[in-house]
Amino acid sequence: MPGSRESERPGPGEELNTGAPVKPRQAASVILLRGGAEKLELLLVRRTPKARFMGGVWVFPGGAVDAEEGAGDGAHRLAAVRELQEEAAIELAGPDELVKFSRWITPAAVSTRFDTHFFLATMPDGQEPAIDGQECVDLGWFEPRAALDAHAAGEILLVFPTIKHLEQLGEFASVSELLDYARGREVLPIEPHVVMEGEVARILLPGDAGY
């Protein structure tokens, strides 16, 4: 994935923390796919602008792991299935349908932190996504590049982790190609670093100079 980003101020949900680092909360997110062997489209939902955290941002369906869901990979999978149903009205047959794709940990310099496990899932036959109109107020199917172009044009609002995922997903021509790549690979955590240069914040990823 491409490297650092410069910003004069953090985006929604990226407010900087001047005190001790906050412990990340466990979370899970689902990149819902359609297109089979022909193409690759993914689902994004828009959080209500009224939300205190990332209001108005377009995201993959997801959220925090509940205490009763336990710990470890199983808990993340249960949370991912639940959040997909709550935010997009899509019911998967079970957590084993999920293919683990990535793990992102919010930088220690940010106030609100999550340790988020991202999973891939294919759109079940006979279902259509829907939003509740409260937590999420809109949805759309996007090719990865089209979503990035819409963000650049100011048509939708994305945050850094979503942008980086879309950049990587755009390298695949179809859902089948992406799933073949993702199955069986080791997923290593990515924790960006924030480096302040005067009033400008640079976000560095593993492999970037100065990380």
C-alpha positions as CSV (number, residue, x, y, z in Angstrom):
1,M,0.0,0.0,0.0
2,P,1.2,3.5,-0.6
3,G,2.9,5.3,2.2
4,S,2.7,8.5,4.2
5,R,0.0,11.1,4.2
6,E,0.4,14.7,5.2
7,S,-2.4,16.7,6.9
8,E,-2.7,20.1,8.5
9,R,-5.3,18.6,10.9
10,P,-6.6,15.2,11.6
11,G,-9.7,13.8,9.9
12,P,-12.9,12.7,11.6
13,G,-12.1,10.3,14.4
14,E,-8.4,11.1,14.2
15,E,-8.2,13.9,16.9
16,L,-4.7,13.9,18.4
17,N,-4.1,12.9,22.0
18,T,-1.6,14.9,24.0
19,G,-1.6,12.6,27.0
20,A,-0.7,8.9,27.7
21,P,-1.7,6.5,24.9
22,V,-5.3,5.1,25.1
23,K,-5.7,1.3,25.0
24,P,-7.2,0.3,21.7
25,R,-10.7,-1.2,21.8
26,Q,-11.2,-4.4,19.9
27,A,-13.3,-4.1,16.8
28,A,-14.2,-5.9,13.6
29,S,-15.2,-4.8,10.1
30,V,-16.6,-6.5,7.0
31,I,-15.6,-5.7,3.4
32,L,-18.7,-7.1,1.6
33,L,-18.0,-8.0,-2.0
34,R,-19.9,-8.8,-5.1
35,G,-18.8,-9.5,-8.7
36,G,-17.6,-13.1,-8.7
37,A,-15.0,-13.8,-11.4
38,E,-16.0,-10.8,-13.5
39,K,-15.4,-7.7,-11.3
40,L,-15.0,-6.4,-7.8
41,E,-17.4,-4.1,-6.1
42,L,-17.7,-3.5,-2.4
43,L,-20.2,-2.0,0.0
44,L,-19.7,1.2,1.9
45,V,-22.2,2.7,4.4
46,R,-22.4,6.3,5.5
47,R,-22.5,7.0,9.2
48,T,-25.0,9.6,10.3
49,P,-23.6,13.1,10.4
50,K,-25.0,13.4,13.9
51,A,-22.5,10.7,15.2
52,R,-19.9,12.0,17.6
53,F,-17.3,9.7,16.1
54,M,-16.7,9.9,12.4
55,G,-20.0,11.5,11.6
56,G,-20.8,11.5,7.9
57,V,-17.9,9.3,6.9
58,W,-18.3,6.4,4.5
59,V,-17.0,3.1,6.0
60,F,-17.1,-0.6,5.8
61,P,-19.8,-2.0,8.1
62,G,-18.2,-2.7,11.5
63,G,-17.9,-1.8,15.1
64,A,-16.6,-2.7,18.5
65,V,-16.5,-6.3,19.9
66,D,-19.1,-6.8,22.7
67,A,-17.9,-8.3,26.0
68,E,-20.2,-11.3,25.6
69,E,-18.6,-12.2,22.3
70,G,-15.5,-13.2,24.1
71,A,-11.9,-12.7,23.0
72,G,-9.6,-13.7,20.2
73,D,-10.4,-14.5,16.5
74,G,-13.7,-16.0,17.3
75,A,-14.9,-12.8,19.0
76,H,-13.9,-10.7,16.1
77,R,-15.7,-12.9,13.7
78,L,-18.9,-12.9,15.8
79,A,-18.7,-9.1,16.0
80,A,-18.2,-8.8,12.3
81,V,-21.2,-10.9,11.5
82,R,-23.4,-9.0,14.0
83,E,-22.3,-5.6,12.8
84,L,-22.9,-6.5,9.1
85,Q,-26.5,-7.5,10.1
86,E,-27.0,-4.4,12.2
87,E,-25.6,-1.8,9.8
88,A,-26.4,-3.3,6.4
89,A,-29.2,-6.0,7.1
90,I,-27.0,-8.7,5.6
91,E,-27.1,-12.1,7.3
92,L,-24.1,-14.4,6.7
93,A,-24.5,-18.2,7.3
94,G,-21.9,-18.0,10.0
95,P,-18.5,-16.6,11.0
96,D,-16.6,-19.2,9.1
97,E,-17.7,-17.5,5.9
98,L,-15.4,-14.6,6.7
99,V,-11.9,-14.4,5.2
100,K,-9.5,-12.4,7.3
101,F,-7.8,-9.7,5.3
102,S,-6.1,-7.2,7.5
103,R,-5.6,-5.8,11.0
104,W,-5.2,-2.0,11.7
105,I,-4.4,-0.5,15.1
106,T,-5.1,3.3,15.5
107,P,-1.9,5.3,16.1
108,A,-1.0,5.8,19.7
109,A,-1.1,9.6,19.1
110,V,-4.9,9.5,18.4
111,S,-7.5,9.9,21.1
112,T,-10.0,7.3,20.0
113,R,-8.3,4.0,19.2
114,F,-9.4,0.7,17.8
115,D,-7.6,-2.6,17.1
116,T,-9.8,-3.5,14.1
117,H,-9.8,-6.9,12.3
118,F,-11.0,-6.6,8.7
119,F,-12.7,-9.5,7.0
120,L,-13.8,-10.3,3.5
121,A,-17.3,-11.8,2.7
122,T,-19.2,-12.3,-0.5
123,M,-22.7,-11.0,-0.9
124,P,-25.2,-13.8,-0.1
125,D,-27.6,-14.8,-2.8
126,G,-31.2,-13.4,-2.5
127,Q,-30.3,-10.6,-0.1
128,E,-30.0,-6.8,-0.5
129,P,-28.3,-4.4,1.8
130,A,-30.4,-1.9,3.7
131,I,-29.6,0.8,6.3
132,D,-31.6,1.7,9.4
133,G,-31.6,5.4,8.7
134,Q,-30.3,6.2,12.2
135,E,-26.7,4.9,12.8
136,C,-26.2,4.6,9.0
137,V,-28.0,6.9,6.6
138,D,-26.9,5.8,3.1
139,L,-25.1,3.0,1.3
140,G,-23.5,2.3,-2.0
141,W,-21.7,-0.3,-4.1
142,F,-18.4,1.0,-5.4
143,E,-15.5,-0.3,-7.4
144,P,-12.4,0.6,-5.3
145,R,-11.1,3.2,-7.7
146,A,-14.5,4.8,-8.1
147,A,-14.8,5.3,-4.4
148,L,-11.4,6.9,-4.2
149,D,-12.3,9.2,-7.1
150,A,-15.6,10.1,-5.4
151,H,-13.6,11.1,-2.3
152,A,-11.2,13.1,-4.3
153,A,-14.1,15.0,-5.9
154,G,-15.7,15.7,-2.5
155,E,-18.7,13.5,-3.2
156,I,-18.1,11.1,-0.3
157,L,-15.9,11.4,2.8
158,L,-13.3,8.7,3.6
159,V,-10.7,8.3,6.4
160,F,-7.2,7.1,6.1
161,P,-7.6,3.3,6.8
162,T,-10.5,3.1,4.4
163,I,-8.5,4.9,1.7
164,K,-5.5,2.6,2.2
165,H,-7.8,-0.5,2.0
166,L,-9.4,0.8,-1.2
167,E,-6.0,1.4,-2.8
168,Q,-5.0,-2.2,-2.1
169,L,-8.3,-3.7,-3.1
170,G,-8.1,-1.7,-6.4
171,E,-5.1,-4.0,-7.4
172,F,-7.5,-6.9,-7.9
173,A,-9.6,-7.4,-11.0
174,S,-12.3,-9.6,-9.4
175,V,-13.7,-10.9,-6.2
176,S,-12.4,-14.4,-7.0
177,E,-8.8,-13.0,-7.5
178,L,-9.0,-11.2,-4.2
179,L,-10.2,-14.2,-2.2
180,D,-7.6,-16.4,-3.8
181,Y,-5.0,-14.0,-2.6
182,A,-6.4,-13.6,0.9
183,R,-7.1,-17.2,1.8
184,G,-4.4,-18.8,3.9
185,R,-2.1,-15.7,4.1
186,E,-0.7,-14.5,7.4
187,V,-2.2,-11.2,8.5
188,L,0.2,-8.9,10.4
189,P,-1.0,-5.9,12.4
190,I,-0.5,-2.4,10.9
191,E,-0.1,0.5,13.3
192,P,0.5,3.8,11.6
193,H,2.7,6.4,13.3
194,V,1.9,10.1,13.5
195,V,4.9,12.4,13.2
196,M,4.3,16.1,13.8
197,E,6.3,18.6,11.7
198,G,5.2,22.0,13.0
199,E,1.5,22.2,12.3
200,V,1.5,19.3,9.8
201,A,0.9,15.7,10.8
202,R,2.5,13.0,8.7
203,I,1.0,9.5,8.9
204,L,3.7,6.8,8.4
205,L,3.1,3.1,7.6
206,P,5.5,0.2,8.1
207,G,8.2,0.5,5.5
208,D,8.1,4.3,5.2
209,A,11.2,6.2,5.9
210,G,11.2,7.4,9.5
211,Y,8.6,4.9,10.7
